[in-house]
Amino acid sequence: MARQTDRTRSTRQRLLEAARQCIVESGWAGAHALTICQRAGVSRGALHHHFPDGRYGLAALLVEQLLEQQLAGMPQCDSPLATMKATLRQLAEHPDDPAQLILMELWMASRSDTRLQETVLPVIHAGSQRMMASVTEHPAPDSQSGLDTLLSRLVLQGASMQLFSRSYDRRLLQQALYRFLELLDADPGPH
């Protein structure tokens, strides 16, 4: 029984890694089930045995794991602004981390793929809510908190989208993120 469990775990891990590589290299549109299976060294039947929804179930689990990894590295923050700073700092320190690229790719692809929307968006939204949980547990006494939350999402999504730019330059993105963080730290807030 232990050997079967090990084989199952190994096959699922190979499929997840193959999906991760295919999405990074070719985007969601190029991450076909057959391509993922070939890279993982398994049959399409094995994919559907382990993930009955095929590549969609695989994508949902991949997103869940990537979000877990990101959330594990996040400090507890008491405001949307602090959460944004921590996340931007993480992106600045690791701009080539494929996790961010995969998450943004699947988020964007879900706009035109209903099935991906149904399987991946709930996982992304749950991760986003968990990231902001400390903020909503300790809401700011004023209405500024809602605006700061929206600002945080806009800035983080914009910074992440830079990874897709034809003119993407790792060093320039890092400099821009660190500069933005300096500006945020220097701003004394409303007068």
C-alpha positions in Angstrom: 0.0 0.0 0.0 2.8 2.4 0.8 4.4 1.8 -2.6 1.1 2.7 -4.3 0.8 5.8 -2.2 4.4 6.8 -3.2 3.7 6.2 -6.9 0.5 8.2 -6.7 2.3 11.1 -4.9 5.2 10.9 -7.5 2.9 10.9 -10.5 0.9 13.8 -9.1 4.1 15.8 -8.4 5.4 15.1 -11.9 2.2 16.3 -13.4 2.2 19.4 -11.3 5.8 20.2 -12.2 5.1 19.5 -15.9 2.1 21.9 -15.8 4.2 24.5 -14.0 6.9 24.3 -16.7 4.4 24.3 -19.6 2.5 27.3 -18.3 5.8 29.3 -17.7 7.0 28.4 -21.2 3.8 28.6 -23.3 1.1 30.1 -21.2 -2.2 28.4 -20.4 -3.1 28.2 -24.1 0.0 26.1 -24.8 -0.3 23.9 -21.7 -2.3 21.2 -23.5 -3.0 18.0 -21.6 -1.0 16.0 -24.0 2.0 18.3 -23.7 1.8 18.1 -19.9 1.5 14.3 -19.9 4.5 13.9 -22.3 6.6 16.1 -20.1 5.6 14.2 -17.0 6.1 10.9 -18.7 2.6 9.7 -18.1 -0.5 8.8 -20.2 -3.6 11.0 -20.5 -5.4 8.3 -18.6 -3.1 8.8 -15.7 -3.8 12.5 -15.8 -7.5 11.9 -15.6 -7.1 9.2 -13.0 -5.3 11.7 -10.7 -7.2 14.8 -11.8 -10.7 13.9 -13.1 -11.1 17.4 -14.5 -7.8 17.0 -16.4 -5.6 20.0 -16.8 -8.3 22.2 -15.1 -8.1 20.2 -11.8 -4.3 20.2 -12.2 -4.3 24.0 -12.6 -6.5 24.5 -9.5 -4.2 22.4 -7.3 -1.2 24.2 -8.7 -2.7 27.6 -7.9 -3.6 26.3 -4.4 0.0 25.2 -3.8 1.5 28.4 -5.2 -0.7 30.5 -3.0 0.1 28.5 0.0 3.8 29.0 -0.6 3.3 32.7 -1.1 1.1 33.1 2.0 3.6 31.1 4.1 6.3 33.7 3.3 4.1 36.7 4.1 4.4 38.5 7.4 1.2 39.3 9.3 0.1 42.8 8.3 -2.4 45.1 10.0 -3.4 47.2 7.0 -3.9 46.9 3.2 -0.9 49.2 2.8 1.3 47.0 4.9 0.2 43.9 3.0 0.9 45.7 -0.3 4.4 46.7 0.9 5.2 43.2 2.0 4.0 41.7 -1.2 5.8 44.2 -3.4 9.0 43.6 -1.3 8.6 39.9 -2.0 8.1 40.6 -5.7 11.2 42.9 -5.8 13.3 40.3 -4.0 12.2 37.5 -6.3 11.1 39.0 -9.6 11.8 35.9 -11.6 9.8 33.6 -9.3 7.6 31.6 -11.8 4.8 31.4 -9.2 3.7 35.0 -9.8 3.8 34.5 -13.6 1.8 31.3 -13.3 -0.8 32.9 -11.0 -1.2 35.9 -13.3 -1.3 33.8 -16.4 -4.1 31.6 -15.0 -6.0 34.6 -13.7 -5.8 36.3 -17.0 -6.7 33.2 -19.0 -9.7 32.5 -16.9 -11.3 35.6 -18.3 -11.9 33.9 -21.6 -12.0 30.3 -20.4 -15.2 29.5 -18.5 -14.1 26.2 -17.2 -10.8 27.7 -15.9 -12.9 30.4 -14.3 -15.0 27.8 -12.5 -12.0 25.8 -11.2 -9.2 28.4 -10.6 -10.9 31.7 -9.7 -12.4 30.4 -6.5 -9.0 29.3 -5.4 -7.4 32.6 -6.3 -10.2 34.6 -4.5 -9.8 32.4 -1.4 -6.1 33.0 -1.4 -6.6 36.8 -1.8 -9.1 36.8 1.1 -6.6 34.9 3.3 -3.9 37.4 2.4 -6.1 40.3 3.4 -7.6 38.4 6.4 -5.5 40.2 9.0 -6.5 43.5 7.5 -10.3 42.7 7.6 -9.9 41.3 11.2 -8.5 44.7 12.2 -10.3 47.2 10.0 -9.2 50.8 10.0 -11.6 53.1 11.8 -12.2 55.2 8.7 -13.3 54.5 5.1 -9.7 54.8 3.9 -9.3 51.0 4.4 -11.5 50.1 1.4 -9.6 52.5 -0.8 -6.2 51.2 0.5 -7.3 47.7 -0.3 -8.3 48.6 -3.8 -5.0 50.6 -4.3 -3.1 47.5 -3.0 -4.8 45.2 -5.5 -4.2 47.7 -8.4 -0.5 48.2 -7.7 0.1 44.5 -7.1 -1.7 43.4 -10.3 0.1 46.1 -12.3 3.5 45.1 -11.0 2.7 41.5 -11.7 1.5 42.3 -15.2 5.0 43.7 -15.9 6.2 40.1 -16.1 4.3 39.8 -19.3 5.6 42.9 -20.9 7.8 42.6 -24.1 10.1 45.1 -22.5 10.4 43.2 -19.2 13.7 43.9 -17.6 14.3 42.2 -14.3 16.7 44.9 -13.0 14.4 47.7 -14.0 11.4 46.1 -12.3 13.3 45.6 -9.1 14.5 49.3 -9.2 11.0 50.5 -9.8 9.5 48.4 -7.0 12.2 49.5 -4.5 11.7 53.1 -5.5 7.9 52.8 -5.0 8.5 51.3 -1.6 10.8 54.2 -0.7 8.0 56.6 -1.7 5.4 54.8 0.3 7.7 54.8 3.4 8.5 58.5 2.9 4.9 59.5 2.6 3.6 60.7 6.0 0.0 60.1 4.9 -2.9 62.5 4.8 -2.2 65.9 6.3 
